[in-house]
């Protein structure tokens, strides 16, 4: 995607070939800072501290982390250690485990002296695959938005809303959350680029404000009309008929279609269900965990630091970045970072292989048939 006219991905190899570079997402939207990551340990820290975040990007970043480790020490012990260290960084996004398993399986069978080069190629492959999957998600989701635009044009809704497709999204499932294009925002970019009038309601997404800080920033860079709303506003807007569809990403989908995503997604799904608003989940294949029959109560939910709830960071009018406390001192805090939306609230998944209801999802991935059947039978 373009930033002030220059094409960027979220992760790439440095020009000297000795490190990985990423956009530091903890600094957006106030500063655009590129961070150089030269060791596996630094990559693990970058994932845990959310310098890089979003399920698909976490997977690609972890693969590059394995490369950095193998370049320095390609032994079996180092491979086991980097796998464990990276897997421990964030527990909910299954893309992390998928990427590590993919790389680990390919490297384990190689002699150590070949592992460095192979790990680099595997990480590049995972990054490229993410880009092509997300582009396909955009293509597959576009007809859903086109259908809404046509319906609204036919219905001759009056005023400013005429023919405009109003999408509500939560957190950031845009290109910043992936290597490029995004998942939930891929169909939005495809629609905008195709000349469809689209407008996005952006949930601010407390506590870390990925919507307000990241989604608003990247939509703005691409020129997509959008409005940031407080997290609690979505239900009201849906009741008033001002949301045509909800479109979110996911960190892990279970075989039955239960969806883990950023905390607050479940409440949006409930409101959408009550208001008859379609609720779509953009899910590339690596976000589906075929080993889990169901997600509710089974997908591990990351609990993050209390400081994320206790404090807010922003820019003062003088231009300084400041962090302030918003709670009474010593107030107890809980900070579950994700929730699970039951499959019954999901209208359909948008995948790189097409659009499918939760019940239809396994048929799109026949290579996981045995695994999915087993998981569903056990569940
Ligand atoms: O904690 P984060 O910012 O990594 O959470 C990200 C999300 O919840 C996204 O919606 C999800 O990873 C899908 S990203 C395409």
Boltz pocket constraint, residues with backbone or C-beta under 6 A from the ligand:
constraints:
  - pocket:
      binder: B
      contacts: [[A, 53], [A, 54], [A, 55], [A, 56], [A, 93], [A, 170], [A, 171], [A, 172], [A, 173], [A, 174], [A, 177], [A, 178], [A, 182], [A, 183], [A, 184], [A, 210], [A, 248], [A, 249], [A, 250], [A, 251], [A, 261], [A, 262], [A, 263], [A, 337]]
      max_distance: 6.0
